[in-house]
Amino acid sequence: MRRRTQGDPERLGRLVPRVLEDLGFEGAARIVAISERWEEAVGPEIARHCQPSSLRDGTLEATVDSSAWCQQLRLQTPQILDALRQVFGSEAPTGLRLRVG
């Protein structure tokens, strides 16, 4: 594990994924990174109604606040995945599973 030298403080949201990866929890590290930049990727309106919850075998599972929004976002899945690719590049999820919760 790399040690940091004294210097400027680091944001916790950037530190946690690295620590999780170092401990062997790469999936957990990726979901933290996705959550940190979710609104940036999908926009504020979608982010108000839908939040990433887990990542399994490259498929992002997200919780949506209503069945109407869930249906609408299912229709937008290709655009959402493209937006995630633009933000995360090769580290982006390859699938999206939505559930009301």
Secondary structure, DSSP 8 states (H G I E B T S, - for coil): -----SSS---HHHHHHHHHHHTT-HHHHHHHHHHHHHHHHH-HHHHHHEEEEEEETTEEEEEES-HHHHHHHHHTHHHHHHHHHHHHGGGS-SEEEEEE-
